[in-house]
């Protein structure tokens, strides 16, 4: 007689209680899944992971105190074989690439269908990858692009917040000419010709988040 395997024990990490409640309700309807804990930010996620040792962690990206990418890296440092699946509202190849480099095995968007999430949980738990088709396409499209550096991303965030070059130079303790050169490099990498378009493309690709 075949032995039924134990359910997949899942930790849910998201800063929105209603999202967590919805996921818990969905998982409890699955005979092979069991929600075992919740966390509202990356710091709590690490604590809960240590406490519960879940089989799989569902992780959001943008959260207060500590974001998902940082939490993924720390959890994978604690447990190199940890199975982590990102479930987020934030599209963009840069976001996904950072999460995957940190150790996530999957990247899904919250607007996906529930069946996709359940299939992804089973795939990641089995040691496979699960990436939304749209995200996979974006990653492939920009695979050969030169990525923005942390300094360039920092400059773009200041541009997005309405700071002029001189203000950015003062904030970062750099010369105005250096900021101009950095922006020129940013434009080239993003394939744009002005600051507004640079912010738009960087936001779409997940380099910056205008809501943060």
Backbone as JSON Lines, residues from 0, in Angstrom:
{"i":0,"aa":"X","n":[0.85,-1.19,0.0],"ca":[0.0,0.0,0.0],"c":[0.88,1.24,0.0]}
{"i":1,"aa":"X","n":[0.6,2.18,-0.91],"ca":[1.41,3.38,-1.02],"c":[1.23,4.28,0.2]}
{"i":2,"aa":"X","n":[2.35,4.83,0.66],"ca":[2.32,5.73,1.82],"c":[2.12,7.17,1.32]}
{"i":3,"aa":"X","n":[1.14,7.86,1.87],"ca":[0.9,9.25,1.49],"c":[1.97,10.14,2.08]}
{"i":4,"aa":"X","n":[2.68,10.92,1.24],"ca":[3.73,11.79,1.78],"c":[3.13,12.89,2.65]}
{"i":5,"aa":"X","n":[3.88,13.4,3.61],"ca":[3.37,14.46,4.47],"c":[3.14,15.73,3.64]}
{"i":6,"aa":"X","n":[2.24,16.6,4.09],"ca":[1.98,17.83,3.35],"c":[3.19,18.76,3.33]}
{"i":7,"aa":"X","n":[3.24,19.61,2.32],"ca":[4.3,20.61,2.21],"c":[4.04,21.7,3.24]}
{"i":8,"aa":"X","n":[4.95,21.87,4.17],"ca":[4.8,22.87,5.23],"c":[5.28,24.22,4.71]}
{"i":9,"aa":"X","n":[4.41,25.22,4.73],"ca":[4.68,26.48,4.03],"c":[4.63,27.68,4.98]}
{"i":10,"aa":"X","n":[5.67,28.51,4.88],"ca":[5.73,29.79,5.6],"c":[5.34,30.9,4.62]}
{"i":11,"aa":"X","n":[4.43,31.77,5.01],"ca":[3.92,32.84,4.14],"c":[4.44,34.18,4.64]}
{"i":12,"aa":"X","n":[5.15,34.89,3.76],"ca":[5.75,36.18,4.14],"c":[5.2,37.27,3.24]}
{"i":13,"aa":"X","n":[4.42,38.18,3.83],"ca":[3.84,39.3,3.09],"c":[3.41,40.36,4.09]}
{"i":14,"aa":"X","n":[3.57,41.64,3.74],"ca":[3.23,42.69,4.7],"c":[1.76,43.06,4.7]}
{"i":15,"aa":"X","n":[0.95,42.42,3.86],"ca":[-0.48,42.7,3.82],"c":[-1.25,41.53,4.44]}
{"i":16,"aa":"X","n":[-1.9,41.73,5.6],"ca":[-2.62,40.65,6.27],"c":[-3.68,39.99,5.39]}
{"i":17,"aa":"X","n":[-4.39,40.77,4.57],"ca":[-5.44,40.19,3.73],"c":[-4.85,39.24,2.68]}
{"i":18,"aa":"X","n":[-3.67,39.59,2.18],"ca":[-3.0,38.7,1.22],"c":[-2.63,37.39,1.9]}
{"i":19,"aa":"X","n":[-2.05,37.5,3.1],"ca":[-1.69,36.28,3.84],"c":[-2.91,35.42,4.12]}
{"i":20,"aa":"X","n":[-4.01,36.07,4.53],"ca":[-5.24,35.33,4.84],"c":[-5.74,34.59,3.6]}
{"i":21,"aa":"X","n":[-5.7,35.26,2.45],"ca":[-6.16,34.62,1.22],"c":[-5.31,33.42,0.84]}
{"i":22,"aa":"X","n":[-4.0,33.54,1.02],"ca":[-3.11,32.43,0.69],"c":[-3.33,31.27,1.66]}
{"i":23,"aa":"X","n":[-3.47,31.59,2.94],"ca":[-3.72,30.54,3.94],"c":[-4.99,29.77,3.6]}
{"i":24,"aa":"X","n":[-6.05,30.49,3.25],"ca":[-7.32,29.84,2.9],"c":[-7.14,28.92,1.69]}
{"i":25,"aa":"X","n":[-6.42,29.4,0.69],"ca":[-6.18,28.59,-0.51],"c":[-5.37,27.33,-0.17]}
{"i":26,"aa":"X","n":[-4.32,27.5,0.61],"ca":[-3.45,26.35,0.92],"c":[-4.17,25.3,1.76]}
{"i":27,"aa":"X","n":[-5.01,25.74,2.67],"ca":[-5.7,24.79,3.55],"c":[-6.67,23.9,2.78]}
{"i":28,"aa":"X","n":[-7.05,24.33,1.57],"ca":[-7.93,23.51,0.75],"c":[-7.18,22.42,0.0]}
{"i":29,"aa":"X","n":[-5.84,22.45,0.06],"ca":[-5.04,21.48,-0.67],"c":[-4.61,20.35,0.27]}
{"i":30,"aa":"X","n":[-4.89,19.11,-0.08],"ca":[-4.54,18.01,0.83],"c":[-3.04,17.82,1.0]}
{"i":31,"aa":"X","n":[-2.24,18.36,0.06],"ca":[-0.79,18.16,0.15],"c":[-0.04,19.41,0.61]}
{"i":32,"aa":"X","n":[-0.77,20.38,1.19],"ca":[-0.14,21.61,1.66],"c":[-0.64,21.99,3.03]}
{"i":33,"aa":"X","n":[0.24,22.6,3.83],"ca":[-0.12,23.02,5.18],"c":[0.57,24.35,5.51]}
{"i":34,"aa":"X","n":[-0.18,25.45,5.65],"ca":[0.44,26.7,6.1],"c":[0.83,26.57,7.58]}
{"i":35,"aa":"X","n":[2.09,26.83,7.89],"ca":[2.57,26.61,9.27],"c":[2.96,27.91,9.97]}
{"i":36,"aa":"X","n":[3.03,29.02,9.23],"ca":[3.41,30.27,9.87],"c":[3.31,31.44,8.93]}
{"i":37,"aa":"X","n":[3.31,32.64,9.52],"ca":[3.22,33.87,8.75],"c":[4.23,34.88,9.27]}
{"i":38,"aa":"X","n":[4.66,35.78,8.37],"ca":[5.56,36.87,8.73],"c":[5.21,38.08,7.88]}
{"i":39,"aa":"X","n":[5.44,39.28,8.42],"ca":[5.05,40.5,7.72],"c":[6.23,41.29,7.15]}
{"i":40,"aa":"X","n":[7.45,40.81,7.39],"ca":[8.63,41.45,6.82],"c":[9.8,40.48,6.84]}
{"i":41,"aa":"X","n":[10.92,40.9,6.27],"ca":[12.06,40.0,6.16],"c":[12.65,39.58,7.49]}
{"i":42,"aa":"X","n":[12.67,40.49,8.46],"ca":[13.21,40.16,9.78],"c":[12.38,39.05,10.42]}
{"i":43,"aa":"X","n":[11.06,39.22,10.4],"ca":[10.17,38.19,10.95],"c":[10.31,36.88,10.17]}
{"i":44,"aa":"X","n":[10.5,36.99,8.86],"ca":[10.63,35.78,8.02],"c":[11.81,34.93,8.47]}
{"i":45,"aa":"X","n":[12.92,35.58,8.75],"ca":[14.12,34.84,9.18],"c":[13.87,34.19,10.53]}
{"i":46,"aa":"X","n":[13.24,34.94,11.45],"ca":[12.93,34.38,12.77],"c":[12.0,33.18,12.67]}
{"i":47,"aa":"X","n":[10.94,33.32,11.85],"ca":[9.98,32.23,11.69],"c":[10.63,31.02,10.99]}
{"i":48,"aa":"X","n":[11.51,31.29,10.04],"ca":[12.18,30.19,9.36],"c":[13.03,29.39,10.35]}
{"i":49,"aa":"X","n":[13.75,30.1,11.2],"ca":[14.56,29.41,12.22],"c":[13.67,28.58,13.15]}
{"i":50,"aa":"X","n":[12.53,29.15,13.52],"ca":[11.63,28.49,14.47],"c":[10.92,27.29,13.87]}
{"i":51,"aa":"X","n":[10.46,27.42,12.59],"ca":[9.56,26.43,12.01],"c":[10.22,25.46,11.03]}
{"i":52,"aa":"X","n":[11.35,25.85,10.45],"ca":[12.0,25.03,9.41],"c":[10.99,24.55,8.36]}
{"i":53,"aa":"X","n":[10.32,25.47,7.68],"ca":[9.29,25.07,6.7],"c":[9.91,24.36,5.5]}
{"i":54,"aa":"X","n":[9.09,23.6,4.8],"ca":[9.55,22.95,3.57],"c":[9.69,23.97,2.43]}
{"i":55,"aa":"X","n":[8.88,25.03,2.49],"ca":[8.89,26.04,1.43],"c":[8.46,27.38,2.02]}
{"i":56,"aa":"X","n":[9.09,28.45,1.54],"ca":[8.73,29.8,1.99],"c":[8.21,30.61,0.8]}
{"i":57,"aa":"X","n":[7.0,31.16,0.96],"ca":[6.45,32.09,-0.02],"c":[6.87,33.49,0.4]}
{"i":58,"aa":"X","n":[7.6,34.21,-0.46],"ca":[8.21,35.47,-0.05],"c":[7.8,36.63,-0.95]}
{"i":59,"aa":"X","n":[7.34,37.73,-0.33],"ca":[7.11,38.96,-1.07],"c":[8.46,39.67,-1.25]}
{"i":60,"aa":"X","n":[8.5,40.69,-2.12],"ca":[9.76,41.4,-2.38],"c":[9.86,42.68,-1.58]}
{"i":61,"aa":"X","n":[8.88,43.59,-1.75],"ca":[8.93,44.88,-1.09],"c":[8.18,44.82,0.23]}
{"i":62,"aa":"X","n":[8.93,44.96,1.35],"ca":[8.33,44.93,2.68],"c":[9.1,45.88,3.59]}
{"i":63,"aa":"X","n":[8.46,46.35,4.67],"ca":[9.16,47.24,5.61],"c":[10.23,46.5,6.4]}
{"i":64,"aa":"X","n":[11.15,47.27,6.97],"ca":[12.25,46.78,7.82],"c":[13.3,46.01,7.04]}
{"i":65,"aa":"X","n":[12.91,44.94,6.39],"ca":[13.82,44.18,5.53],"c":[13.03,43.6,4.37]}
{"i":66,"aa":"X","n":[13.52,43.81,3.15],"ca":[12.83,43.32,1.97],"c":[13.05,41.84,1.74]}
{"i":67,"aa":"X","n":[12.35,41.32,0.75],"ca":[12.4,39.89,0.47],"c":[13.74,39.4,-0.03]}
{"i":68,"aa":"X","n":[14.41,40.19,-0.87],"ca":[15.69,39.73,-1.43],"c":[16.72,39.52,-0.32]}
{"i":69,"aa":"X","n":[16.79,40.48,0.61],"ca":[17.73,40.35,1.73],"c":[17.38,39.14,2.6]}
{"i":70,"aa":"X","n":[16.07,38.93,2.82],"ca":[15.64,37.8,3.63],"c":[15.96,36.47,2.95]}
{"i":71,"aa":"X","n":[15.77,36.43,1.63],"ca":[16.09,35.21,0.88],"c":[17.56,34.86,1.05]}
{"i":72,"aa":"X","n":[18.42,35.85,0.89],"ca":[19.86,35.61,1.01],"c":[20.23,35.08,2.39]}
{"i":73,"aa":"X","n":[19.62,35.65,3.43],"ca":[19.94,35.21,4.79],"c":[19.39,33.81,5.07]}
{"i":74,"aa":"X","n":[18.18,33.53,4.6],"ca":[17.61,32.2,4.8],"c":[18.45,31.15,4.07]}
{"i":75,"aa":"X","n":[18.89,31.46,2.87],"ca":[19.72,30.52,2.13],"c":[21.1,30.36,2.78]}
{"i":76,"aa":"X","n":[21.56,31.39,3.47],"ca":[22.81,31.25,4.22],"c":[22.62,30.29,5.39]}
{"i":77,"aa":"X","n":[21.46,30.4,6.05],"ca":[21.16,29.52,7.18],"c":[20.89,28.09,6.72]}
{"i":78,"aa":"X","n":[20.2,27.98,5.56],"ca":[19.82,26.66,5.04],"c":[19.99,26.66,3.53]}
{"i":79,"aa":"X","n":[21.15,26.27,3.04],"ca":[21.43,26.34,1.59],"c":[20.46,25.57,0.72]}
{"i":80,"aa":"X","n":[19.75,24.61,1.28],"ca":[18.79,23.84,0.48],"c":[17.35,24.33,0.66]}
{"i":81,"aa":"X","n":[17.18,25.51,1.28],"ca":[15.83,26.04,1.49],"c":[15.13,26.31,0.17]}
{"i":82,"aa":"X","n":[13.84,25.96,0.12],"ca":[13.03,26.2,-1.08],"c":[12.25,27.5,-0.89]}
{"i":83,"aa":"X","n":[12.5,28.49,-1.76],"ca":[11.87,29.79,-1.63],"c":[11.23,30.19,-2.95]}
{"i":84,"aa":"X","n":[9.96,30.59,-2.87],"ca":[9.2,31.0,-4.05],"c":[8.72,32.43,-3.82]}
{"i":85,"aa":"X","n":[9.11,33.34,-4.7],"ca":[8.68,34.74,-4.6],"c":[7.27,34.88,-5.18]}
{"i":86,"aa":"X","n":[6.42,35.56,-4.43],"ca":[5.07,35.88,-4.88],"c":[4.87,37.37,-4.64]}
{"i":87,"aa":"X","n":[4.83,38.17,-5.68],"ca":[4.89,39.62,-5.53],"c":[4.04,40.34,-6.57]}
{"i":88,"aa":"X","n":[3.77,41.6,-6.3],"ca":[3.08,42.46,-7.27],"c":[4.07,43.17,-8.17]}
{"i":89,"aa":"X","n":[5.37,43.02,-7.89],"ca":[6.39,43.8,-8.59],"c":[7.0,43.01,-9.74]}
{"i":90,"aa":"X","n":[6.65,43.36,-10.98],"ca":[7.26,42.69,-12.14],"c":[8.64,43.28,-12.42]}
{"i":91,"aa":"X","n":[9.24,42.86,-13.49],"ca":[10.53,43.43,-13.89],"c":[11.64,42.43,-13.79]}
{"i":92,"aa":"X","n":[12.48,42.39,-14.83],"ca":[13.57,41.42,-14.86],"c":[14.6,41.69,-13.78]}
{"i":93,"aa":"X","n":[14.85,42.96,-13.43],"ca":[15.87,43.27,-12.43],"c":[15.45,42.75,-11.06]}
{"i":94,"aa":"X","n":[14.18,42.96,-10.7],"ca":[13.67,42.42,-9.44],"c":[13.83,40.91,-9.4]}
{"i":95,"aa":"X","n":[13.39,40.26,-10.46],"ca":[13.44,38.8,-10.51],"c":[14.88,38.29,-10.47]}
{"i":96,"aa":"X","n":[15.76,38.95,-11.22],"ca":[17.16,38.52,-11.26],"c":[17.8,38.62,-9.87]}
{"i":97,"aa":"X","n":[17.5,39.7,-9.14],"ca":[18.06,39.85,-7.79],"c":[17.56,38.75,-6.88]}
{"i":98,"aa":"X","n":[16.27,38.44,-6.96],"ca":[15.7,37.4,-6.1],"c":[16.3,36.04,-6.42]}
{"i":99,"aa":"X","n":[16.45,35.75,-7.69],"ca":[17.0,34.45,-8.11],"c":[18.48,34.33,-7.72]}
{"i":100,"aa":"X","n":[19.23,35.42,-7.89],"ca":[20.63,35.41,-7.46],"c":[20.75,35.19,-5.96]}
{"i":101,"aa":"X","n":[19.77,35.73,-5.21],"ca":[19.8,35.57,-3.75],"c":[19.46,34.15,-3.32]}
{"i":102,"aa":"X","n":[18.81,33.39,-4.22],"ca":[18.51,32.0,-3.89],"c":[17.09,31.55,-4.09]}
{"i":103,"aa":"X","n":[16.21,32.43,-4.62],"ca":[14.84,32.01,-4.89],"c":[14.8,31.04,-6.06]}
{"i":104,"aa":"X","n":[13.93,30.04,-5.97],"ca":[13.79,29.06,-7.05],"c":[12.62,29.37,-7.95]}
{"i":105,"aa":"X","n":[11.81,30.38,-7.58],"ca":[10.66,30.73,-8.4],"c":[10.28,32.18,-8.21]}
{"i":106,"aa":"X","n":[9.57,32.72,-9.2],"ca":[9.16,34.12,-9.15],"c":[7.81,34.24,-9.86]}
{"i":107,"aa":"X","n":[6.77,34.49,-9.07],"ca":[5.41,34.61,-9.6],"c":[4.82,35.97,-9.25]}
{"i":108,"aa":"X","n":[3.89,36.43,-10.07],"ca":[3.16,37.66,-9.79],"c":[1.82,37.34,-9.14]}
{"i":109,"aa":"X","n":[1.39,38.2,-8.23],"ca":[0.15,37.96,-7.5],"c":[-1.08,37.99,-8.38]}
{"i":110,"aa":"X","n":[-0.97,38.6,-9.55],"ca":[-2.14,38.63,-10.42],"c":[-2.28,37.36,-11.25]}
{"i":111,"aa":"X","n":[-1.41,36.39,-11.01],"ca":[-1.51,35.1,-11.7],"c":[-2.67,34.28,-11.16]}
{"i":112,"aa":"X","n":[-3.03,33.24,-11.88],"ca":[-4.15,32.39,-11.44],"c":[-3.7,31.49,-10.3]}
{"i":113,"aa":"X","n":[-4.65,31.08,-9.47],"ca":[-4.33,30.29,-8.28],"c":[-3.7,28.95,-8.63]}
{"i":114,"aa":"X","n":[-4.14,28.37,-9.73],"ca":[-3.59,27.07,-10.15],"c":[-2.09,27.2,-10.41]}
{"i":115,"aa":"X","n":[-1.69,28.34,-10.98],"ca":[-0.27,28.56,-11.25],"c":[0.53,28.57,-9.96]}
{"i":116,"aa":"X","n":[-0.01,29.22,-8.92],"ca":[0.68,29.26,-7.64],"c":[0.82,27.87,-7.04]}
{"i":117,"aa":"X","n":[-0.26,27.1,-7.05],"ca":[-0.23,25.75,-6.47],"c":[0.75,24.85,-7.23]}
{"i":118,"aa":"X","n":[0.73,24.95,-8.55],"ca":[1.68,24.16,-9.35],"c":[3.11,24.59,-9.07]}
{"i":119,"aa":"X","n":[3.32,25.89,-8.9],"ca":[4.67,26.4,-8.62],"c":[5.17,25.91,-7.27]}
{"i":120,"aa":"X","n":[4.31,25.9,-6.28],"ca":[4.71,25.4,-4.95],"c":[5.17,23.96,-5.05]}
{"i":121,"aa":"X","n":[4.41,23.15,-5.76],"ca":[4.78,21.73,-5.91],"c":[6.09,21.58,-6.69]}
{"i":122,"aa":"X","n":[6.27,22.4,-7.72],"ca":[7.49,22.31,-8.53],"c":[8.72,22.71,-7.73]}
{"i":123,"aa":"X","n":[8.64,23.84,-7.03],"ca":[9.78,24.32,-6.25],"c":[10.09,23.34,-5.12]}
{"i":124,"aa":"X","n":[9.06,22.81,-4.48],"ca":[9.29,21.83,-3.42],"c":[9.98,20.58,-3.95]}
{"i":125,"aa":"X","n":[9.71,20.26,-5.21],"ca":[10.33,19.08,-5.83],"c":[11.73,19.37,-6.38]}
{"i":126,"aa":"X","n":[12.19,20.62,-6.21],"ca":[13.54,20.95,-6.64],"c":[13.64,21.58,-8.02]}
{"i":127,"aa":"X","n":[12.49,21.94,-8.59],"ca":[12.49,22.57,-9.91],"c":[12.28,24.08,-9.77]}
{"i":128,"aa":"X","n":[12.47,24.79,-10.87],"ca":[12.23,26.24,-10.89],"c":[10.83,26.52,-11.4]}
{"i":129,"aa":"X","n":[10.29,27.67,-10.99],"ca":[8.96,28.09,-11.45],"c":[8.96,29.6,-11.59]}
{"i":130,"aa":"X","n":[8.97,30.06,-12.83],"ca":[9.01,31.49,-13.11],"c":[7.87,31.84,-14.07]}
{"i":131,"aa":"X","n":[7.12,32.9,-13.75],"ca":[6.03,33.33,-14.61],"c":[6.53,33.54,-16.03]}
{"i":132,"aa":"X","n":[5.7,33.19,-17.0],"ca":[6.11,33.3,-18.4],"c":[6.51,34.72,-18.76]}
{"i":133,"aa":"X","n":[5.75,35.71,-18.28],"ca":[6.08,37.11,-18.59],"c":[7.44,37.5,-18.02]}
{"i":134,"aa":"X","n":[7.72,37.05,-16.79],"ca":[9.0,37.37,-16.16],"c":[10.14,36.67,-16.9]}
{"i":135,"aa":"X","n":[9.92,35.41,-17.25],"ca":[10.95,34.66,-17.99],"c":[11.28,35.34,-19.31]}
{"i":136,"aa":"X","n":[10.25,35.86,-19.97],"ca":[10.46,36.58,-21.24],"c":[11.29,37.84,-21.02]}
{"i":137,"aa":"X","n":[10.97,38.58,-19.95],"ca":[11.71,39.8,-19.66],"c":[13.17,39.5,-19.33]}
{"i":138,"aa":"X","n":[13.4,38.44,-18.56],"ca":[14.78,38.06,-18.22],"c":[15.55,37.71,-19.47]}
{"i":139,"aa":"X","n":[14.92,36.94,-20.36],"ca":[15.58,36.55,-21.61],"c":[15.86,37.76,-22.5]}
{"i":140,"aa":"X","n":[14.91,38.69,-22.54],"ca":[15.05,39.88,-23.37],"c":[16.26,40.72,-22.95]}
{"i":141,"aa":"X","n":[16.47,40.81,-21.63],"ca":[17.53,41.68,-21.12],"c":[18.76,40.91,-20.63]}
{"i":142,"aa":"X","n":[18.85,39.65,-20.99],"ca":[19.93,38.79,-20.48],"c":[21.32,39.34,-20.8]}
{"i":143,"aa":"X","n":[21.47,39.94,-21.96],"ca":[22.79,40.44,-22.38],"c":[22.99,41.91,-22.05]}
{"i":144,"aa":"X","n":[21.98,42.56,-21.48],"ca":[22.12,43.96,-21.1],"c":[23.08,44.11,-19.92]}
{"i":145,"aa":"X","n":[23.79,45.22,-19.9],"ca":[24.64,45.51,-18.75],"c":[23.77,46.04,-17.62]}
{"i":146,"aa":"X","n":[23.88,45.43,-16.45],"ca":[23.04,45.81,-15.32],"c":[23.48,47.14,-14.73]}
{"i":147,"aa":"X","n":[22.54,47.84,-14.12],"ca":[22.87,49.06,-13.4],"c":[23.63,48.72,-12.13]}
{"i":148,"aa":"X","n":[24.58,49.56,-11.76],"ca":[25.3,49.38,-10.5],"c":[24.46,49.92,-9.35]}
{"i":149,"aa":"X","n":[24.85,49.58,-8.12],"ca":[24.13,50.09,-6.95],"c":[24.18,51.61,-6.9]}
{"i":150,"aa":"X","n":[25.32,52.21,-7.27],"ca":[25.45,53.66,-7.3],"c":[24.49,54.28,-8.33]}
{"i":151,"aa":"X","n":[24.42,53.65,-9.5],"ca":[23.52,54.16,-10.55],"c":[22.06,54.06,-10.12]}
{"i":152,"aa":"X","n":[21.72,52.98,-9.44],"ca":[20.35,52.83,-8.93],"c":[20.05,53.89,-7.88]}
{"i":153,"aa":"X","n":[21.03,54.17,-7.03],"ca":[20.88,55.2,-6.01],"c":[20.64,56.57,-6.65]}
{"i":154,"aa":"X","n":[21.38,56.87,-7.7],"ca":[21.2,58.13,-8.42],"c":[19.81,58.19,-9.06]}
{"i":155,"aa":"X","n":[19.38,57.09,-9.65],"ca":[18.06,57.05,-10.27],"c":[16.95,57.27,-9.26]}
{"i":156,"aa":"X","n":[17.1,56.72,-8.07],"ca":[16.09,56.93,-7.03],"c":[15.98,58.42,-6.69]}
{"i":157,"aa":"X","n":[17.12,59.1,-6.62],"ca":[17.11,60.53,-6.32],"c":[16.5,61.32,-7.48]}
{"i":158,"aa":"X","n":[16.79,60.9,-8.71],"ca":[16.17,61.53,-9.88],"c":[14.65,61.36,-9.8]}
{"i":159,"aa":"X","n":[14.21,60.15,-9.48],"ca":[12.78,59.85,-9.39],"c":[12.09,60.69,-8.32]}
{"i":160,"aa":"X","n":[12.84,61.05,-7.28],"ca":[12.29,61.87,-6.2],"c":[12.37,63.36,-6.49]}
{"i":161,"aa":"X","n":[12.79,63.71,-7.73],"ca":[12.75,65.1,-8.16],"c":[13.99,65.92,-7.89]}
{"i":162,"aa":"X","n":[15.1,65.29,-7.54],"ca":[16.33,66.02,-7.24],"c":[17.08,66.38,-8.52]}
{"i":163,"aa":"X","n":[17.59,67.6,-8.57],"ca":[18.41,68.05,-9.69],"c":[19.83,67.49,-9.54]}
{"i":164,"aa":"X","n":[20.61,67.57,-10.6],"ca":[21.97,67.03,-10.58],"c":[22.8,67.59,-9.43]}
{"i":165,"aa":"X","n":[22.72,68.92,-9.21],"ca":[23.52,69.53,-8.14],"c":[23.12,69.0,-6.77]}
{"i":166,"aa":"X","n":[21.82,68.78,-6.56],"ca":[21.35,68.22,-5.29],"c":[21.85,66.8,-5.1]}
{"i":167,"aa":"X","n":[21.81,66.01,-6.18],"ca":[22.28,64.63,-6.11],"c":[23.77,64.61,-5.8]}
{"i":168,"aa":"X","n":[24.53,65.47,-6.47],"ca":[25.98,65.56,-6.24],"c":[26.27,65.89,-4.78]}
{"i":169,"aa":"X","n":[25.51,66.84,-4.23],"ca":[25.72,67.23,-2.82],"c":[25.37,66.07,-1.88]}
{"i":170,"aa":"X","n":[24.27,65.41,-2.14],"ca":[23.84,64.3,-1.28],"c":[24.85,63.15,-1.28]}
{"i":171,"aa":"X","n":[25.41,62.87,-2.45],"ca":[26.31,61.72,-2.58],"c":[27.78,62.11,-2.46]}
{"i":172,"aa":"X","n":[28.04,63.39,-2.19],"ca":[29.4,63.88,-2.04],"c":[30.23,63.6,-3.3]}
{"i":173,"aa":"X","n":[29.63,63.89,-4.44],"ca":[30.28,63.71,-5.74],"c":[30.24,65.04,-6.5]}
{"i":174,"aa":"X","n":[31.03,65.15,-7.54],"ca":[31.0,66.36,-8.35],"c":[29.82,66.34,-9.31]}
{"i":175,"aa":"X","n":[29.41,67.52,-9.76],"ca":[28.32,67.62,-10.71],"c":[28.66,66.9,-12.01]}
{"i":176,"aa":"X","n":[29.92,67.0,-12.43],"ca":[30.36,66.32,-13.66],"c":[30.25,64.8,-13.52]}
{"i":177,"aa":"X","n":[30.55,64.3,-12.32],"ca":[30.44,62.85,-12.08],"c":[28.99,62.39,-12.22]}
{"i":178,"aa":"X","n":[28.07,63.17,-11.69],"ca":[26.65,62.83,-11.79],"c":[26.21,62.83,-13.25]}
{"i":179,"aa":"X","n":[26.64,63.83,-14.01],"ca":[26.31,63.88,-15.43],"c":[26.84,62.65,-16.17]}
{"i":180,"aa":"X","n":[28.07,62.24,-15.84],"ca":[28.66,61.06,-16.48],"c":[27.9,59.8,-16.08]}
{"i":181,"aa":"X","n":[27.52,59.72,-14.82],"ca":[26.76,58.55,-14.35],"c":[25.41,58.47,-15.06]}
{"i":182,"aa":"X","n":[24.74,59.61,-15.2],"ca":[23.45,59.62,-15.88],"c":[23.59,59.23,-17.35]}
{"i":183,"aa":"X","n":[24.66,59.67,-17.98],"ca":[24.92,59.28,-19.36],"c":[25.06,57.77,-19.48]}
{"i":184,"aa":"X","n":[25.77,57.16,-18.52],"ca":[25.94,55.7,-18.51],"c":[24.61,55.0,-18.27]}
{"i":185,"aa":"X","n":[23.8,55.56,-17.36],"ca":[22.48,55.0,-17.07],"c":[21.6,55.03,-18.32]}
{"i":186,"aa":"X","n":[21.59,56.16,-19.0],"ca":[20.78,56.28,-20.21],"c":[21.18,55.23,-21.24]}
{"i":187,"aa":"X","n":[22.49,55.03,-21.39],"ca":[22.98,54.06,-22.38],"c":[22.54,52.64,-22.01]}
{"i":188,"aa":"X","n":[22.63,52.29,-20.74],"ca":[22.26,50.94,-20.31],"c":[20.76,50.68,-20.46]}
{"i":189,"aa":"X","n":[19.96,51.72,-20.23],"ca":[18.51,51.55,-20.31],"c":[17.95,51.84,-21.7]}
{"i":190,"aa":"X","n":[18.8,52.36,-22.58],"ca":[18.34,52.66,-23.94],"c":[17.39,53.83,-23.99]}
{"i":191,"aa":"X","n":[17.68,54.88,-23.19],"ca":[16.81,56.06,-23.14],"c":[17.64,57.31,-23.4]}
{"i":192,"aa":"X","n":[16.94,58.47,-23.49],"ca":[17.63,59.71,-23.8],"c":[17.35,60.83,-22.82]}
{"i":193,"aa":"X","n":[16.52,60.57,-21.8],"ca":[16.25,61.64,-20.83],"c":[15.92,61.04,-19.47]}
{"i":194,"aa":"X","n":[15.88,61.9,-18.46],"ca":[15.68,61.48,-17.07],"c":[14.3,60.85,-16.85]}
{"i":195,"aa":"X","n":[13.27,61.46,-17.43],"ca":[11.91,60.95,-17.23],"c":[11.77,59.53,-17.77]}
{"i":196,"aa":"X","n":[12.27,59.33,-18.98],"ca":[12.19,58.0,-19.59],"c":[13.03,57.0,-18.81]}
{"i":197,"aa":"X","n":[14.16,57.45,-18.29],"ca":[15.03,56.56,-17.49],"c":[14.3,56.06,-16.26]}
{"i":198,"aa":"X","n":[13.59,56.96,-15.58],"ca":[12.84,56.57,-14.39],"c":[11.71,55.6,-14.75]}
{"i":199,"aa":"X","n":[11.03,55.88,-15.86],"ca":[9.94,55.01,-16.3],"c":[10.43,53.59,-16.59]}
{"i":200,"aa":"X","n":[11.52,53.48,-17.36],"ca":[12.05,52.17,-17.73],"c":[12.61,51.45,-16.5]}
{"i":201,"aa":"X","n":[13.33,52.18,-15.65],"ca":[13.91,51.57,-14.45],"c":[12.83,51.05,-13.51]}
{"i":202,"aa":"X","n":[11.72,51.76,-13.43],"ca":[10.6,51.31,-12.59],"c":[9.96,50.06,-13.17]}
{"i":203,"aa":"X","n":[9.72,50.08,-14.48],"ca":[9.11,48.92,-15.12],"c":[9.96,47.67,-14.99]}
{"i":204,"aa":"X","n":[11.28,47.85,-15.08],"ca":[12.17,46.69,-15.0],"c":[12.48,46.28,-13.56]}
{"i":205,"aa":"X","n":[12.05,47.09,-12.59],"ca":[12.22,46.69,-11.19],"c":[13.49,47.18,-10.55]}
{"i":206,"aa":"X","n":[14.2,48.11,-11.16],"ca":[15.4,48.66,-10.52],"c":[15.03,49.58,-9.36]}
{"i":207,"aa":"X","n":[13.96,50.35,-9.53],"ca":[13.49,51.24,-8.48],"c":[12.0,51.06,-8.28]}
{"i":208,"aa":"X","n":[11.53,51.45,-7.12],"ca":[10.12,51.34,-6.77],"c":[9.64,52.7,-6.34]}
{"i":209,"aa":"X","n":[8.77,53.3,-7.12],"ca":[8.3,54.66,-6.82],"c":[7.43,54.72,-5.58]}
{"i":210,"aa":"X","n":[6.96,53.57,-5.1],"ca":[6.1,53.55,-3.91],"c":[6.9,53.51,-2.62]}
{"i":211,"aa":"X","n":[8.21,53.21,-2.73],"ca":[9.0,53.07,-1.51],"c":[9.56,54.41,-1.08]}
